[in-house]
Amino acid sequence: MTGLAARRAPVSGGGGSCVEIAAVVAALAAGLGACGGPYPQSAVHPASDMAVKLDDLFDQILWWAAGVFVVVQGILFYTLFRFREKQARRRPREFHGHTLLEIGWTLVPALILVAIAVPTIRVIFEVDRPTTDENALVVEVEARRWWWEFSYPEYDLVTANEMHIPVGRTIDVRMRSADVLHSFWVPRLGGKRDVVPGRENHIWFKADSTGVFLGQCAEFCGVAHALMGFRVIVQDPSEFQEWVGASLLDAPRPTSADGRAGAGVFATSACVGCHTVRGVATAQQGFGPDLTHFGSRLTIGAGILENNVDNLVTWLDSTQHVKPGALMPEVEMSEEQLRQLARFLLEMR
């Protein structure tokens, strides 16, 4: 068999169908892999008014994209099967250009882009303008390498790495950077905002449910960028006011023997050269995180470790191992001194 007949001879074997089935299964698996679950940093499970606006916009764009995909792939597969080469079939007539089709595939995408652009621009302007809520709680955020400072001007209160807010109240977050470019992002509460040295940026939202929401620096800012997390703790208004009242107090005096010994270790160590502890006269610096009521925090090192004695000892003894690039120097202390210092810090609740 030679010539055209040889080239058109059917190929024996049924391997093609298996390959096609495998391809379909792989495509379905990839699609299911993209389905959003109840993940702690999922932007598709909104928990604030701003996050709902962004999620609704995302859903609109997703449905437009899905519709375009289905139509284009449908036409493609129809064309592949309808006009596939068959034996003993005449060569099809060739033609160039089709005015109606060309107008259609130019006009339809343009209309789809307009349908996407209108709600997109509307949402951009809605979330970018400053809040008009006169009862909004102002939280000033200062991003530093590689941790976050949160200030509440209304209460003259400063804390670090955990932002407490009341549910149902508009939060006006005003951001600035003390060093390099960062980005403030709490996926379930709102969009990203760049935190730029030398200028103030803002974002606002109103949380609609209580809980702990994970935040993250979303702009590469150096060696410890991936370890620059924080928590937003949304509380009932009464619980929030209780937290404010407790946080305004000076650090409580340690009650255990180890805690009292740790207070002496703290007062005579390099810790007082960087940190503030209200109620400790020698610890009034602002270079590092404010440690007043450190024991009430959930994590150590901007969200890296759970806040407990063993982890705190590890952090104090091997800071660079836990968080490479951290500006906190490792302290030279005995195991006993480290545990005493850890007890002192954890008793400041």
Secondary structure as UniProt FT lines:
FT   HELIX           3..7
FT   HELIX           15..33
FT   TURN            40..41
FT   TURN            43..44
FT   HELIX           49..82
FT   TURN            87..88
FT   HELIX           99..128
FT   TURN            134..135
FT   STRAND          137..144
FT   TURN            145..146
FT   STRAND          147..152
FT   TURN            153..156
FT   STRAND          157..160
FT   STRAND          162..166
FT   TURN            167..168
FT   STRAND          171..177
FT   STRAND          182..185
FT   TURN            187..189
FT   STRAND          193..195
FT   STRAND          201..205
FT   STRAND          211..217
FT   TURN            223..224
FT   HELIX           225..227
FT   STRAND          229..235
FT   HELIX           237..247
FT   HELIX           257..267
FT   HELIX           270..273
FT   TURN            278..279
FT   TURN            281..282
FT   TURN            292..293
FT   HELIX           294..296
FT   STRAND          299..300
FT   TURN            301..304
FT   STRAND          305..306
FT   HELIX           309..317
FT   HELIX           319..322
FT   TURN            324..325
FT   HELIX           335..346
//
